Amino acid sequence: MKKGSAEVDRYIESAPRYAQPILKRIRKAFHQAQPDVVETIKWRAPHFEHNGVLAGVAAFKSYVGLNFWKAKLMRDPEQLLMGGMSFKSEDDLPTDKVLLAYIREAVRLNEEGTKVERKPSGPAKAEKMPPDLAAALKKSAAARATFEKFPQSQKNEYIVWITEAKQEATRQKRVATAIEWMSEGKPRNWKYMKKW
């Protein structure tokens, strides 16, 4: 592997056992499709670059996600790109021929300088604080301190999670869980972050 990364080696070695062969096969395909591909770690996960980012891959508890940076602009003959690719086992991966075709398509877009139009994103708008969460935060100094330090987007994750509960019992359980997690300094989606 011409431009392998020791950081990516470590990422694969520390990934769940089911994910390691998936990650290795995806990695090999990127190097086969474009020998000059460069591996990096961005947002705590491996990414592959050639004239810009091609894709990122990440191992979660039960699946490996592969997301192409310019998926919206890519040809998708196998209908694999809608919502990103995810694989629970090596058998879920497309054939090497198909995987290489998608990678080469991403490479082509980067080499041609094709840009993805991105809407400017401003700061997240504040969701309306539910009274039950506000009351619970008043009772817990640790949770309140964590909540106040969060950027608005992380505050919104808790607020939306609580307000989307369909039953009152579920809502109260979510409030209690939110207070417990925030008391420990955890954001709503802490389970998906490598720090925890």
Backbone as ProteinMPNN parsed JSONL, in Angstrom:
{"seq_chain_A": "MKKGSAEVDRYIESAPRYAQPILKRIRKAFHQAQPDVVETIKWRAPHFEHNGVLAGVAAFKSYVGLNFWKAKLMRDPEQLLMGGMSFKSEDDLPTDKVLLAYIREAVRLNEEGTKVERKPSGPAKAEKMPPDLAAALKKSAAARATFEKFPQSQKNEYIVWITEAKQEATRQKRVATAIEWMSEGKPRNWKYMKKW", "coords_chain_A": {"N_chain_A": [[0.854, -1.177, 0.0], [0.836, 1.988, -1.069], [0.453, 4.618, 0.057], [-0.332, 4.21, 2.74], [-1.621, 4.688, 6.048], [-0.421, 4.913, 9.332], [-2.103, 5.659, 11.353], [-4.596, 4.922, 10.335], [-4.166, 2.185, 10.219], [-4.098, 1.645, 12.983], [-6.704, 2.412, 13.656], [-8.233, 0.46, 12.31], [-7.297, -1.866, 13.581], [-8.289, -1.442, 16.143], [-10.98, -1.495, 15.774], [-14.286, -3.015, 16.036], [-14.365, -6.609, 15.898], [-15.973, -7.771, 13.822], [-15.958, -5.711, 11.998], [-13.398, -5.338, 10.996], [-12.515, -6.962, 8.66], [-14.19, -5.803, 6.734], [-13.436, -3.095, 6.713], [-10.769, -3.407, 5.869], [-11.102, -4.433, 3.303], [-12.456, -2.367, 1.981], [-10.55, -0.351, 2.208], [-8.443, -1.485, 0.684], [-9.674, -1.492, -1.816], [-9.872, 1.262, -2.403], [-7.176, 1.922, -2.742], [-6.592, 0.293, -4.868], [-8.257, 1.293, -6.856], [-7.319, 3.908, -7.144], [-4.115, 4.436, -7.168], [-2.676, 6.582, -6.085], [-4.042, 7.463, -3.912], [-4.572, 9.037, -0.758], [-4.479, 8.389, 2.664], [-6.194, 9.575, 5.512], [-7.026, 10.694, 8.838], [-10.008, 11.986, 9.77], [-12.353, 13.681, 11.721], [-12.22, 11.642, 13.555], [-12.208, 9.277, 12.073], [-11.283, 7.085, 9.324], [-10.407, 8.557, 6.19], [-10.344, 8.943, 2.649], [-8.35, 10.46, 0.236], [-7.936, 12.239, -2.811], [-7.014, 14.692, -4.781], [-8.656, 16.166, -3.136], [-11.233, 15.28, -0.718], [-12.409, 12.003, -1.045], [-13.982, 9.983, 0.175], [-15.302, 8.79, 3.335], [-14.94, 6.403, 5.959], [-16.376, 4.524, 8.583], [-16.436, 2.64, 11.58], [-19.025, 1.348, 13.478], [-20.984, 0.175, 16.302], [-22.562, -1.913, 15.235], [-22.393, -1.817, 12.483], [-20.581, -0.868, 9.479], [-20.025, 2.219, 8.053], [-19.907, 3.75, 4.879], [-19.267, 6.637, 3.245], [-19.487, 8.609, 0.462], [-18.017, 11.648, -0.467], [-19.02, 13.286, -2.492], [-21.473, 12.154, -3.106], [-24.058, 12.926, -3.956], [-23.638, 13.831, -6.495], [-22.703, 11.726, -7.914], [-22.878, 9.038, -10.303], [-25.214, 6.425, -9.878], [-25.679, 3.528, -10.428], [-26.276, 1.119, -9.137], [-27.933, 1.829, -7.134], [-26.95, 2.398, -4.512], [-26.177, 4.58, -3.034], [-28.073, 6.135, -1.716], [-28.663, 7.672, 1.207], [-26.233, 6.813, 2.183], [-23.78, 4.178, 2.388], [-24.001, 1.113, 4.151], [-22.687, -1.59, 6.041], [-23.039, -4.7, 7.536], [-21.698, -7.022, 7.586], [-18.98, -8.663, 5.894], [-20.074, -9.895, 3.727], [-22.104, -8.195, 2.977], [-20.958, -6.23, 1.469], [-20.649, -4.679, -1.775], [-19.737, -6.27, -4.907], [-16.24, -6.458, -5.8], [-15.827, -5.305, -8.307], [-18.041, -3.565, -8.57], [-17.672, -1.88, -6.328], [-15.179, -0.74, -6.95], [-15.915, 0.671, -9.245], [-17.586, 2.681, -8.191], [-15.763, 4.043, -6.568], [-13.94, 4.931, -8.504], [-15.585, 6.651, -9.893], [-15.943, 8.666, -7.974], [-13.295, 9.55, -7.833], [-12.992, 10.536, -10.462], [-14.766, 12.741, -10.413], [-13.45, 14.405, -8.56], [-11.007, 14.812, -9.876], [-11.87, 16.243, -12.061], [-12.534, 18.555, -10.867], [-15.074, 19.023, -9.905], [-17.542, 20.565, -7.985], [-19.464, 20.41, -4.971], [-22.446, 21.978, -4.389], [-22.959, 23.828, -1.593], [-25.151, 24.805, 0.917], [-24.923, 27.81, 2.735], [-24.262, 27.462, 6.121], [-25.591, 28.606, 9.061], [-25.485, 29.494, 12.548], [-27.058, 27.058, 14.65], [-30.57, 27.161, 15.116], [-32.316, 27.84, 18.103], [-34.132, 25.296, 19.663], [-37.361, 25.078, 21.177], [-37.353, 25.095, 24.642], [-38.427, 22.38, 26.535], [-40.733, 22.389, 29.268], [-40.497, 20.357, 31.261], [-37.877, 19.404, 30.972], [-36.475, 21.751, 31.506], [-37.174, 22.126, 34.196], [-36.004, 19.847, 35.345], [-33.314, 20.344, 34.802], [-32.882, 22.523, 36.444], [-32.765, 21.319, 38.902], [-30.44, 19.868, 38.888], [-27.241, 20.685, 39.175], [-24.873, 19.833, 37.926], [-25.728, 18.671, 35.496], [-26.976, 20.899, 34.373], [-24.794, 22.651, 34.084], [-23.289, 21.275, 32.152], [-25.136, 21.256, 30.024], [-25.358, 23.993, 29.486], [-22.83, 24.521, 28.477], [-22.835, 23.218, 26.075], [-22.831, 23.477, 22.452], [-25.426, 25.066, 20.5], [-26.5, 23.178, 18.727], [-26.069, 20.688, 19.986], [-27.573, 21.031, 22.282], [-30.066, 21.143, 21.09], [-30.295, 18.499, 20.165], [-30.86, 16.993, 22.486], [-33.252, 18.275, 23.279], [-35.027, 17.832, 21.097], [-35.081, 15.022, 21.079], [-36.389, 14.5, 23.48], [-38.86, 15.889, 23.156], [-39.962, 14.522, 21.023], [-40.935, 12.172, 22.005], [-43.644, 9.948, 22.205], [-45.319, 9.053, 24.215], [-46.142, 9.941, 27.568], [-44.816, 8.596, 29.652], [-42.549, 7.64, 28.343], [-41.396, 10.041, 27.641], [-40.756, 11.143, 30.18], [-38.931, 9.252, 31.04], [-36.907, 9.707, 29.193], [-36.174, 12.317, 29.881], [-35.101, 11.843, 32.426], [-32.949, 10.167, 31.735], [-31.512, 11.914, 30.098], [-30.712, 13.862, 31.957], [-29.09, 12.297, 33.596], [-27.054, 11.528, 31.754], [-26.065, 14.067, 30.978], [-25.126, 14.943, 33.427], [-22.894, 13.446, 33.579], [-21.405, 14.664, 31.714], [-21.972, 14.072, 29.072], [-22.838, 14.298, 25.618], [-25.917, 14.036, 23.719], [-25.639, 12.054, 21.675], [-23.518, 10.439, 22.542], [-22.819, 7.733, 22.503], [-21.988, 7.138, 19.98], [-19.604, 8.32, 19.646], [-16.09, 8.247, 19.689], [-14.767, 8.891, 22.032], [-16.188, 7.994, 24.234]], "CA_chain_A": [[0.0, 0.0, 0.0], [1.778, 3.085, -1.295], [0.299, 5.733, 0.98], [-1.09, 3.788, 3.907], [-1.437, 5.525, 7.228], [-0.328, 4.174, 10.598], [-3.317, 5.984, 12.113], [-5.67, 4.073, 9.813], [-3.842, 0.839, 10.719], [-4.549, 1.567, 14.387], [-8.17, 2.477, 13.655], [-8.748, -0.855, 11.903], [-6.954, -2.824, 14.643], [-9.116, -1.214, 17.335], [-12.397, -1.598, 15.4], [-14.882, -4.305, 16.401], [-13.851, -7.709, 15.079], [-16.778, -7.95, 12.608], [-15.718, -4.589, 11.087], [-12.032, -5.313, 10.47], [-12.389, -7.368, 7.249], [-14.908, -4.834, 5.894], [-12.561, -1.924, 6.589], [-9.593, -3.775, 5.077], [-11.477, -4.592, 1.892], [-12.741, -1.024, 1.46], [-9.25, 0.321, 2.097], [-7.741, -2.074, -0.457], [-10.355, -1.049, -3.042], [-9.48, 2.652, -2.68], [-5.803, 1.925, -3.262], [-6.616, -0.361, -6.178], [-8.923, 2.199, -7.801], [-6.471, 5.095, -7.355], [-2.873, 4.162, -6.431], [-2.155, 7.77, -5.409], [-4.951, 7.879, -2.843], [-3.926, 9.332, 0.523], [-5.332, 8.114, 3.82], [-6.119, 10.518, 6.631], [-8.067, 10.553, 9.858], [-10.781, 13.213, 9.962], [-13.518, 13.421, 12.565], [-11.939, 10.38, 14.232], [-12.456, 8.126, 11.202], [-10.47, 7.103, 8.108], [-10.891, 9.19, 4.967], [-9.482, 8.72, 1.498], [-8.271, 11.71, -0.508], [-7.204, 12.381, -4.073], [-7.528, 15.986, -5.242], [-9.767, 16.456, -2.225], [-11.782, 14.104, -0.04], [-13.23, 11.089, -1.848], [-14.971, 9.298, 1.023], [-14.932, 8.443, 4.697], [-15.466, 5.118, 6.406], [-16.357, 4.484, 10.047], [-16.991, 1.435, 12.207], [-19.903, 1.563, 14.618], [-21.174, -1.068, 17.053], [-23.161, -3.005, 14.466], [-22.221, -1.67, 11.035], [-19.555, 0.022, 8.956], [-20.598, 3.173, 7.115], [-19.034, 4.307, 3.844], [-19.946, 7.792, 2.67], [-18.742, 9.352, -0.548], [-18.124, 13.088, -0.254], [-19.831, 13.883, -3.561], [-22.471, 11.13, -3.448], [-25.192, 13.533, -4.666], [-23.256, 14.089, -7.886], [-22.204, 10.501, -8.523], [-23.781, 8.074, -10.931], [-25.545, 5.419, -8.864], [-26.397, 2.483, -11.157], [-26.702, 0.033, -8.246], [-28.787, 2.424, -6.097], [-26.282, 2.156, -3.233], [-25.752, 5.808, -2.364], [-29.146, 6.824, -0.998], [-28.5, 7.578, 2.657], [-24.925, 6.272, 2.543], [-23.656, 2.729, 2.359], [-23.697, 0.507, 5.449], [-22.398, -3.016, 5.912], [-22.978, -5.394, 8.829], [-20.727, -8.106, 7.43], [-18.24, -8.567, 4.633], [-20.996, -10.359, 2.678], [-22.957, -7.075, 2.566], [-20.231, -5.357, 0.545], [-20.848, -4.983, -3.191], [-18.587, -6.945, -5.513], [-15.083, -5.572, -6.001], [-16.047, -4.57, -9.551], [-18.982, -2.478, -8.294], [-17.029, -0.958, -5.392], [-14.158, -0.003, -7.706], [-16.596, 1.607, -10.156], [-18.026, 3.832, -7.4], [-14.576, 4.799, -6.158], [-13.408, 5.605, -9.692], [-16.501, 7.759, -10.176], [-15.582, 9.729, -7.023], [-11.998, 10.054, -8.285], [-13.239, 11.33, -11.668], [-15.358, 14.028, -10.024], [-12.402, 15.232, -7.944], [-10.015, 15.197, -10.886], [-12.487, 17.261, -12.922], [-12.763, 19.763, -10.071], [-16.51, 19.187, -9.665], [-17.831, 21.034, -6.627], [-20.801, 20.216, -4.431], [-22.998, 23.24, -3.891], [-23.35, 23.705, -0.183], [-25.85, 25.976, 1.43], [-24.22, 28.328, 3.912], [-24.938, 27.096, 7.367], [-25.387, 29.533, 10.163], [-25.639, 28.83, 13.835], [-28.322, 26.337, 14.817], [-31.626, 27.895, 15.813], [-32.673, 27.197, 19.363], [-35.427, 24.637, 19.808], [-38.054, 25.539, 22.379], [-37.037, 24.276, 25.812], [-39.615, 21.81, 27.177], [-40.768, 22.724, 30.698], [-40.028, 19.271, 32.123], [-36.416, 19.393, 30.917], [-36.02, 22.956, 32.214], [-37.325, 21.871, 35.64], [-35.008, 18.851, 35.737], [-32.003, 20.99, 34.775], [-32.776, 23.389, 37.634], [-32.491, 20.47, 40.063], [-29.118, 19.228, 38.765], [-26.221, 21.674, 38.815], [-23.909, 19.219, 37.005], [-26.373, 18.557, 34.183], [-27.193, 22.259, 33.884], [-23.495, 23.187, 33.657], [-22.969, 20.615, 30.883], [-26.081, 21.734, 29.009], [-25.025, 25.379, 29.151], [-21.578, 24.533, 27.707], [-23.06, 22.64, 24.751], [-23.263, 24.355, 21.367], [-26.873, 24.972, 20.332], [-26.865, 21.945, 18.028], [-26.126, 19.591, 20.951], [-28.749, 21.29, 23.122], [-31.227, 20.753, 20.286], [-30.395, 17.039, 20.094], [-31.591, 16.553, 23.678], [-34.613, 18.831, 23.27], [-35.827, 17.122, 20.089], [-35.241, 13.645, 21.537], [-37.417, 14.498, 24.536], [-40.169, 16.335, 22.659], [-40.497, 13.558, 20.055], [-41.531, 11.016, 22.694], [-45.083, 9.912, 21.956], [-46.036, 8.809, 25.469], [-45.623, 10.7, 28.71], [-43.851, 7.763, 30.385], [-41.311, 7.643, 27.553], [-40.825, 11.385, 27.758], [-40.153, 11.289, 31.509], [-37.747, 8.395, 31.07], [-35.873, 10.401, 28.421], [-35.708, 13.448, 30.688], [-34.225, 11.285, 33.471], [-31.726, 9.702, 31.08], [-30.783, 13.108, 29.662], [-30.072, 14.465, 33.142], [-28.0, 11.39, 33.998], [-25.954, 11.644, 30.793], [-25.455, 15.393, 31.054], [-24.381, 15.002, 34.697], [-21.61, 12.795, 33.293], [-20.749, 15.453, 30.679], [-22.164, 13.419, 27.787], [-23.833, 14.796, 24.663], [-26.997, 13.086, 23.423], [-25.176, 10.945, 20.837], [-22.204, 10.049, 23.044], [-22.529, 6.324, 22.205], [-21.398, 7.043, 18.653], [-18.358, 9.058, 19.644], [-14.999, 7.377, 20.135], [-14.32, 9.289, 23.379], [-16.863, 7.163, 25.217]], "C_chain_A": [[0.892, 1.23, 0.0], [1.668, 4.176, -0.237], [-0.612, 5.359, 2.138], [-0.744, 4.659, 5.096], [-1.393, 4.649, 8.478], [-1.56, 4.451, 11.456], [-4.493, 5.136, 11.638], [-5.425, 2.619, 10.219], [-4.384, 0.664, 12.132], [-6.069, 1.586, 14.478], [-8.756, 1.101, 13.339], [-8.491, -1.885, 12.995], [-7.844, -2.668, 15.871], [-10.615, -1.293, 17.04], [-12.964, -2.93, 15.886], [-14.457, -5.393, 15.41], [-14.626, -7.876, 13.767], [-16.39, -6.911, 11.542], [-14.357, -4.66, 10.399], [-11.924, -5.807, 9.028], [-13.107, -6.418, 6.285], [-14.015, -3.626, 5.642], [-11.351, -2.225, 5.704], [-9.943, -3.87, 3.593], [-11.79, -3.242, 1.238], [-11.434, -0.27, 1.234], [-8.491, -0.17, 0.862], [-8.349, -1.576, -1.766], [-9.972, 0.39, -3.393], [-8.083, 2.714, -3.284], [-5.721, 1.259, -4.638], [-7.214, 0.577, -7.233], [-8.067, 3.411, -8.132], [-5.196, 4.91, -6.525], [-2.303, 5.368, -5.679], [-3.057, 8.259, -4.282], [-4.152, 8.059, -1.549], [-4.934, 9.066, 1.641], [-5.121, 9.17, 4.895], [-7.158, 10.114, 7.663], [-8.702, 11.93, 10.005], [-11.997, 12.834, 10.791], [-13.433, 12.018, 13.178], [-12.195, 9.14, 13.386], [-11.593, 8.224, 9.952], [-11.179, 7.784, 6.94], [-9.857, 8.945, 3.875], [-9.533, 9.967, 0.633], [-7.474, 11.537, -1.797], [-7.794, 13.619, -4.728], [-8.728, 16.42, -4.406], [-10.283, 15.162, -1.619], [-12.636, 13.302, -1.023], [-14.354, 10.511, -1.003], [-14.401, 9.113, 2.417], [-15.582, 7.126, 5.063], [-15.371, 5.093, 7.93], [-17.018, 3.211, 10.543], [-17.805, 1.83, 13.427], [-20.124, 0.218, 15.306], [-21.67, -2.21, 16.178], [-23.032, -2.862, 12.955], [-21.052, -0.747, 10.722], [-20.232, 0.919, 7.929], [-19.54, 3.674, 6.15], [-19.801, 5.427, 3.169], [-19.031, 8.527, 1.707], [-19.055, 10.833, -0.409], [-19.057, 13.746, -1.256], [-20.914, 12.906, -4.036], [-23.627, 11.701, -4.259], [-24.905, 13.747, -6.148], [-22.838, 12.822, -8.63], [-23.299, 9.73, -9.256], [-24.004, 6.961, -9.917], [-26.318, 4.26, -9.513], [-26.928, 1.357, -10.268], [-27.622, 0.527, -7.128], [-28.235, 2.16, -4.684], [-26.075, 3.42, -2.4], [-26.835, 6.493, -1.541], [-28.977, 6.607, 0.502], [-27.157, 7.026, 3.1], [-24.945, 4.755, 2.541], [-23.383, 2.232, 3.772], [-23.623, -1.006, 5.293], [-22.273, -3.645, 7.298], [-22.013, -6.569, 8.793], [-20.041, -7.928, 6.09], [-19.125, -9.001, 3.457], [-21.907, -9.25, 2.169], [-22.285, -6.15, 1.557], [-20.606, -5.691, -0.896], [-19.622, -5.722, -3.726], [-17.444, -5.94, -5.675], [-15.28, -4.712, -7.245], [-16.948, -3.362, -9.319], [-18.338, -1.437, -7.383], [-15.974, -0.108, -6.111], [-14.794, 1.017, -8.645], [-17.05, 2.854, -9.404], [-16.835, 4.69, -6.986], [-14.002, 5.569, -7.347], [-14.297, 6.777, -10.117], [-16.183, 8.945, -9.254], [-14.252, 10.368, -7.423], [-12.18, 10.968, -9.496], [-13.789, 12.709, -11.315], [-14.305, 14.952, -9.417], [-11.384, 15.705, -8.978], [-10.557, 16.263, -11.832], [-12.77, 18.556, -12.169], [-14.228, 20.047, -9.8], [-16.748, 19.547, -8.201], [-19.263, 20.695, -6.237], [-21.279, 21.568, -3.937], [-23.476, 23.025, -2.467], [-24.031, 24.986, 0.24], [-25.075, 26.492, 2.631], [-24.996, 27.964, 5.167], [-24.583, 28.102, 8.445], [-25.492, 28.781, 11.469], [-27.015, 28.168, 13.934], [-29.327, 27.207, 15.568], [-32.023, 27.121, 17.057], [-34.06, 26.573, 19.279], [-36.046, 25.131, 21.109], [-37.816, 24.554, 23.525], [-38.321, 23.716, 26.419], [-39.583, 22.079, 28.683], [-40.224, 21.621, 31.605], [-38.509, 19.151, 32.11], [-35.856, 20.593, 31.674], [-36.076, 22.743, 33.724], [-36.26, 20.886, 36.12], [-33.608, 19.456, 35.759], [-31.799, 21.909, 35.981], [-32.373, 22.594, 38.866], [-31.09, 19.847, 40.033], [-28.088, 20.239, 38.267], [-25.239, 21.114, 37.787], [-24.494, 19.133, 35.6], [-26.56, 19.939, 33.568], [-25.896, 22.859, 33.357], [-23.081, 22.586, 32.312], [-23.838, 21.168, 29.764], [-25.718, 23.143, 28.552], [-23.74, 25.48, 28.327], [-21.767, 23.994, 26.288], [-23.287, 23.719, 23.711], [-24.765, 24.131, 21.156], [-27.294, 23.669, 19.655], [-26.969, 20.767, 18.997], [-27.27, 19.793, 21.946], [-30.0, 20.804, 22.386], [-31.401, 19.24, 20.215], [-31.155, 16.489, 21.298], [-33.046, 17.015, 23.632], [-35.503, 18.067, 22.302], [-36.086, 15.688, 20.53], [-36.354, 13.547, 22.578], [-38.787, 14.855, 23.969], [-40.771, 15.38, 21.633], [-41.107, 12.325, 20.706], [-43.052, 11.067, 22.564], [-45.901, 9.716, 23.237], [-45.354, 9.551, 26.613], [-44.574, 9.902, 29.482], [-42.501, 7.736, 29.659], [-40.61, 8.981, 27.693], [-40.116, 11.567, 29.095], [-38.9, 10.441, 31.656], [-36.598, 9.074, 30.324], [-35.318, 11.604, 29.171], [-34.725, 12.939, 31.743], [-32.892, 10.827, 32.877], [-30.871, 10.887, 30.639], [-30.04, 13.75, 30.829], [-28.899, 13.607, 33.602], [-26.797, 11.558, 33.066], [-25.278, 13.007, 30.879], [-24.678, 15.577, 32.35], [-23.001, 14.381, 34.541], [-20.85, 13.526, 32.18], [-20.972, 14.942, 29.263], [-23.173, 14.14, 26.897], [-24.844, 13.697, 24.357], [-26.487, 11.864, 22.66], [-23.8, 10.437, 21.246], [-21.832, 8.615, 22.671], [-21.816, 6.161, 20.871], [-20.08, 7.783, 18.536], [-17.27, 8.188, 20.253], [-14.541, 7.673, 21.567], [-14.96, 8.41, 24.454], [-16.843, 5.775, 24.725]], "O_chain_A": [[1.619, 1.479, 0.962], [2.682, 4.614, 0.308], [-1.542, 6.09, 2.476], [0.311, 5.291, 5.131], [-2.224, 3.758, 8.656], [-2.01, 3.58, 12.2], [-5.298, 4.682, 12.451], [-6.373, 1.898, 10.53], [-5.041, -0.33, 12.442], [-6.656, 0.861, 15.282], [-9.667, 0.637, 14.024], [-9.369, -2.691, 13.304], [-8.124, -3.646, 16.564], [-11.432, -1.173, 17.953], [-12.209, -3.873, 16.123], [-14.222, -5.119, 14.233], [-14.022, -8.096, 12.717], [-16.476, -7.181, 10.344], [-14.186, -4.092, 9.321], [-11.291, -5.129, 8.218], [-12.674, -6.251, 5.144], [-13.856, -3.186, 4.503], [-10.955, -1.395, 4.885], [-9.171, -3.439, 2.736], [-11.432, -3.007, 0.084], [-11.241, 0.365, 0.198], [-7.962, 0.631, 0.091], [-7.626, -1.274, -2.714], [-9.77, 0.702, -4.567], [-7.839, 3.47, -4.225], [-4.883, 1.621, -5.465], [-6.73, 0.642, -8.363], [-8.081, 3.894, -9.265], [-5.188, 5.189, -5.327], [-1.53, 5.197, -4.737], [-2.855, 9.354, -3.756], [-3.193, 7.334, -1.285], [-6.094, 9.472, 1.561], [-3.995, 9.6, 5.147], [-8.047, 9.305, 7.397], [-8.028, 12.91, 10.322], [-12.598, 11.781, 10.579], [-14.433, 11.312, 13.301], [-12.381, 8.053, 13.934], [-11.206, 9.323, 9.555], [-12.38, 7.612, 6.731], [-8.669, 8.766, 4.141], [-10.611, 10.477, 0.327], [-6.49, 10.8, -1.859], [-8.94, 13.603, -5.179], [-9.694, 16.976, -4.928], [-9.821, 14.076, -1.968], [-13.473, 13.856, -1.736], [-15.521, 10.537, -1.395], [-13.201, 9.255, 2.651], [-16.641, 6.775, 4.543], [-14.398, 5.584, 8.502], [-18.026, 2.762, 9.997], [-17.328, 2.556, 14.299], [-19.508, -0.777, 14.923], [-21.249, -3.353, 16.354], [-23.521, -3.718, 12.218], [-20.599, 0.034, 11.559], [-20.931, 0.435, 7.039], [-18.417, 3.985, 6.547], [-20.862, 5.198, 2.587], [-17.955, 9.0, 2.075], [-20.212, 11.223, -0.254], [-19.803, 14.661, -0.907], [-21.227, 12.845, -5.225], [-24.131, 11.032, -5.162], [-25.828, 13.834, -6.958], [-22.642, 12.851, -9.845], [-24.471, 9.765, -8.883], [-23.088, 6.594, -9.18], [-27.482, 4.036, -9.184], [-27.92, 0.713, -10.61], [-28.043, -0.255, -6.275], [-28.97, 1.751, -3.785], [-25.825, 3.339, -1.198], [-26.519, 7.365, -0.732], [-29.131, 5.492, 1.0], [-26.959, 6.791, 4.293], [-25.998, 4.132, 2.677], [-22.621, 2.853, 4.513], [-24.376, -1.616, 4.534], [-21.495, -3.179, 8.131], [-21.566, -7.052, 9.833], [-20.476, -7.134, 5.256], [-18.946, -8.533, 2.333], [-22.43, -9.34, 1.059], [-22.955, -5.379, 0.871], [-20.855, -6.854, -1.215], [-18.589, -5.785, -3.059], [-17.662, -4.729, -5.685], [-14.941, -3.529, -7.244], [-16.665, -2.267, -9.804], [-18.447, -0.239, -7.641], [-15.895, 1.102, -5.898], [-14.263, 2.113, -8.818], [-16.917, 3.966, -9.916], [-16.895, 5.918, -7.048], [-13.621, 6.732, -7.208], [-13.805, 7.777, -10.64], [-16.158, 10.091, -9.701], [-14.103, 11.588, -7.358], [-11.593, 12.049, -9.554], [-13.336, 13.722, -11.848], [-14.271, 16.143, -9.723], [-10.955, 16.858, -8.956], [-9.801, 17.087, -12.346], [-13.199, 19.543, -12.767], [-14.595, 21.183, -9.498], [-16.214, 18.904, -7.297], [-20.163, 20.694, -7.077], [-20.595, 22.228, -3.154], [-24.293, 22.147, -2.189], [-23.563, 26.091, -0.035], [-24.616, 25.704, 3.458], [-26.212, 28.137, 5.252], [-23.413, 28.395, 8.691], [-25.577, 27.553, 11.48], [-27.998, 28.656, 13.376], [-28.98, 27.896, 16.528], [-32.059, 25.89, 17.052], [-35.029, 27.22, 18.883], [-35.339, 25.549, 22.025], [-38.047, 23.352, 23.395], [-39.214, 24.482, 26.782], [-38.522, 22.005, 29.303], [-39.565, 21.908, 32.604], [-37.911, 18.827, 33.136], [-34.871, 20.465, 32.401], [-35.156, 23.123, 34.448], [-35.679, 21.075, 37.189], [-32.803, 19.126, 36.63], [-30.682, 22.054, 36.478], [-31.721, 23.121, 39.768], [-30.614, 19.351, 41.055], [-28.071, 20.6, 37.09], [-24.817, 21.83, 36.879], [-23.829, 19.483, 34.625], [-26.327, 20.125, 32.374], [-25.888, 23.501, 32.308], [-22.583, 23.295, 31.437], [-23.342, 21.507, 28.69], [-25.768, 23.445, 27.359], [-23.577, 26.427, 27.557], [-20.96, 24.276, 25.402], [-23.863, 24.762, 24.018], [-25.308, 23.114, 21.589], [-28.344, 23.116, 19.984], [-27.861, 19.932, 18.852], [-27.87, 18.819, 22.401], [-30.869, 20.151, 22.964], [-32.53, 18.747, 20.206], [-32.004, 15.611, 21.144], [-33.96, 16.24, 23.913], [-36.621, 17.692, 22.656], [-37.2, 15.188, 20.372], [-37.161, 12.617, 22.551], [-39.773, 14.185, 24.274], [-41.978, 15.424, 21.394], [-41.734, 11.514, 20.024], [-43.667, 12.11, 22.789], [-47.043, 10.167, 23.323], [-44.14, 9.753, 26.609], [-43.564, 10.455, 29.916], [-41.446, 7.8, 30.29], [-39.39, 9.048, 27.843], [-39.0, 12.086, 29.142], [-37.934, 10.842, 32.304], [-35.451, 9.024, 30.767], [-34.12, 11.88, 29.102], [-33.657, 13.518, 31.938], [-31.833, 11.073, 33.454], [-29.649, 10.866, 30.789], [-28.878, 14.134, 30.699], [-27.842, 14.129, 33.955], [-25.664, 11.71, 33.524], [-24.05, 13.093, 30.855], [-23.676, 16.292, 32.372], [-22.062, 14.727, 35.258], [-19.788, 13.076, 31.749], [-20.248, 15.328, 28.346], [-24.237, 14.546, 27.363], [-24.625, 12.539, 24.713], [-26.876, 10.741, 22.979], [-23.002, 10.047, 20.393], [-20.648, 8.307, 22.537], [-21.121, 5.169, 20.65], [-19.503, 7.865, 17.452], [-17.512, 7.474, 21.226], [-13.989, 6.799, 22.235], [-14.333, 8.118, 25.472], [-17.359, 4.877, 25.39]]}, "name": "protein", "num_of_chains": 1, "seq": "MKKGSAEVDRYIESAPRYAQPILKRIRKAFHQAQPDVVETIKWRAPHFEHNGVLAGVAAFKSYVGLNFWKAKLMRDPEQLLMGGMSFKSEDDLPTDKVLLAYIREAVRLNEEGTKVERKPSGPAKAEKMPPDLAAALKKSAAARATFEKFPQSQKNEYIVWITEAKQEATRQKRVATAIEWMSEGKPRNWKYMKKW"}
